[in-house]
């Protein structure tokens, strides 16, 4: 019985990045990575979560349209968002 409960707990917490990585947290991390002065200068156009990364397309007020890869933000990383890589 403990084995079943442990397996269910791991499965429930393994890929829930969206529950810990809100759009406002993504905007703040991406704005910092793109050197945008204010997180509200970054608008999220699309978001695709594929474990272990989240792929985000953004438009920055000063930097234009970018595609970013953001790691972390899920239960396995304790909610920590790693610095985004944008191109």
C-alpha positions as YAML, in Angstrom:
chain: A
units: angstrom
residues:
- id: 1
  name: UNK
  ca: [0.00, 0.00, 0.00]
- id: 2
  name: UNK
  ca: [2.82, 2.42, 0.80]
- id: 3
  name: UNK
  ca: [4.37, 1.66, -2.56]
- id: 4
  name: UNK
  ca: [1.17, 2.65, -4.37]
- id: 5
  name: UNK
  ca: [0.83, 5.87, -2.40]
- id: 6
  name: UNK
  ca: [4.48, 6.77, -3.06]
- id: 7
  name: UNK
  ca: [4.09, 6.11, -6.79]
- id: 8
  name: UNK
  ca: [0.96, 8.24, -6.98]
- id: 9
  name: UNK
  ca: [2.62, 11.08, -5.10]
- id: 10
  name: UNK
  ca: [5.64, 11.05, -7.43]
- id: 11
  name: UNK
  ca: [3.42, 10.93, -10.52]
- id: 12
  name: UNK
  ca: [1.30, 13.81, -9.25]
- id: 13
  name: UNK
  ca: [4.28, 16.06, -8.58]
- id: 14
  name: UNK
  ca: [6.57, 15.19, -11.47]
- id: 15
  name: UNK
  ca: [5.32, 17.40, -14.30]
- id: 16
  name: UNK
  ca: [3.25, 20.21, -12.85]
- id: 17
  name: UNK
  ca: [5.35, 23.17, -13.93]
- id: 18
  name: UNK
  ca: [2.35, 25.37, -14.62]
- id: 19
  name: UNK
  ca: [1.21, 25.17, -11.02]
- id: 20
  name: UNK
  ca: [4.48, 26.68, -9.79]
- id: 21
  name: UNK
  ca: [5.54, 28.79, -12.79]
- id: 22
  name: UNK
  ca: [2.90, 31.46, -13.35]
- id: 23
  name: UNK
  ca: [2.98, 33.88, -16.26]
- id: 24
  name: UNK
  ca: [4.10, 36.69, -13.96]
- id: 25
  name: UNK
  ca: [7.09, 34.64, -12.75]
- id: 26
  name: UNK
  ca: [7.96, 33.78, -16.36]
- id: 27
  name: UNK
  ca: [7.68, 37.43, -17.40]
- id: 28
  name: UNK
  ca: [9.98, 38.54, -14.57]
- id: 29
  name: UNK
  ca: [12.62, 35.89, -15.36]
- id: 30
  name: UNK
  ca: [12.53, 36.53, -19.11]
- id: 31
  name: UNK
  ca: [12.57, 40.33, -18.69]
- id: 32
  name: UNK
  ca: [15.68, 40.02, -16.55]
- id: 33
  name: UNK
  ca: [17.32, 37.75, -19.13]
- id: 34
  name: UNK
  ca: [16.50, 40.15, -21.99]
- id: 35
  name: UNK
  ca: [17.53, 43.25, -19.98]
- id: 36
  name: UNK
  ca: [14.04, 44.71, -20.25]
- id: 37
  name: UNK
  ca: [13.60, 47.44, -17.62]
- id: 38
  name: UNK
  ca: [10.15, 46.28, -16.49]
- id: 39
  name: UNK
  ca: [8.57, 42.78, -16.54]
- id: 40
  name: UNK
  ca: [5.38, 44.31, -17.95]
- id: 41
  name: UNK
  ca: [7.40, 45.20, -21.08]
- id: 42
  name: UNK
  ca: [7.43, 41.48, -21.93]
- id: 43
  name: UNK
  ca: [4.24, 39.91, -23.29]
- id: 44
  name: UNK
  ca: [3.87, 36.14, -23.47]
- id: 45
  name: UNK
  ca: [2.45, 35.06, -26.83]
- id: 46
  name: UNK
  ca: [2.61, 31.29, -26.44]
- id: 47
  name: UNK
  ca: [3.70, 28.77, -23.84]
- id: 48
  name: UNK
  ca: [4.45, 25.09, -24.42]
- id: 49
  name: UNK
  ca: [5.36, 22.91, -21.46]
- id: 50
  name: UNK
  ca: [7.42, 19.85, -22.29]
- id: 51
  name: UNK
  ca: [9.18, 18.34, -19.32]
- id: 52
  name: UNK
  ca: [11.86, 19.32, -18.28]
- id: 53
  name: UNK
  ca: [11.61, 22.72, -20.00]
- id: 54
  name: UNK
  ca: [8.99, 25.30, -20.89]
- id: 55
  name: UNK
  ca: [9.18, 26.91, -24.32]
- id: 56
  name: UNK
  ca: [7.86, 30.47, -24.39]
- id: 57
  name: UNK
  ca: [7.45, 32.93, -27.26]
- id: 58
  name: UNK
  ca: [7.53, 36.53, -26.05]
- id: 59
  name: UNK
  ca: [7.51, 40.04, -27.45]
- id: 60
  name: UNK
  ca: [9.68, 42.52, -25.61]
- id: 61
  name: UNK
  ca: [9.11, 46.24, -25.88]
- id: 62
  name: UNK
  ca: [12.80, 46.89, -26.58]
- id: 63
  name: UNK
  ca: [13.96, 43.47, -27.82]
- id: 64
  name: UNK
  ca: [11.23, 42.31, -30.21]
- id: 65
  name: UNK
  ca: [9.95, 38.77, -30.67]
- id: 66
  name: UNK
  ca: [12.00, 36.04, -29.00]
- id: 67
  name: UNK
  ca: [11.73, 32.31, -28.32]
- id: 68
  name: UNK
  ca: [12.91, 31.33, -24.84]
- id: 69
  name: UNK
  ca: [13.58, 28.04, -23.11]
- id: 70
  name: UNK
  ca: [12.98, 28.13, -19.36]
- id: 71
  name: UNK
  ca: [14.02, 25.24, -17.14]
- id: 72
  name: UNK
  ca: [12.80, 24.39, -13.70]
- id: 73
  name: UNK
  ca: [9.71, 25.73, -12.03]
- id: 74
  name: UNK
  ca: [8.31, 22.30, -11.24]
- id: 75
  name: UNK
  ca: [8.13, 20.22, -8.07]
- id: 76
  name: UNK
  ca: [11.39, 18.40, -8.76]
- id: 77
  name: UNK
  ca: [13.30, 21.72, -8.76]
- id: 78
  name: UNK
  ca: [11.31, 22.98, -5.76]
- id: 79
  name: UNK
  ca: [9.85, 25.78, -7.87]
- id: 80
  name: UNK
  ca: [13.20, 27.34, -8.76]
- id: 81
  name: UNK
  ca: [13.24, 28.86, -12.26]
- id: 82
  name: UNK
  ca: [16.61, 28.60, -13.99]
- id: 83
  name: UNK
  ca: [17.83, 31.53, -16.12]
- id: 84
  name: UNK
  ca: [16.03, 31.52, -19.48]
- id: 85
  name: UNK
  ca: [17.90, 31.05, -22.74]
- id: 86
  name: UNK
  ca: [16.42, 33.28, -25.44]
- id: 87
  name: UNK
  ca: [17.21, 33.56, -29.11]
...
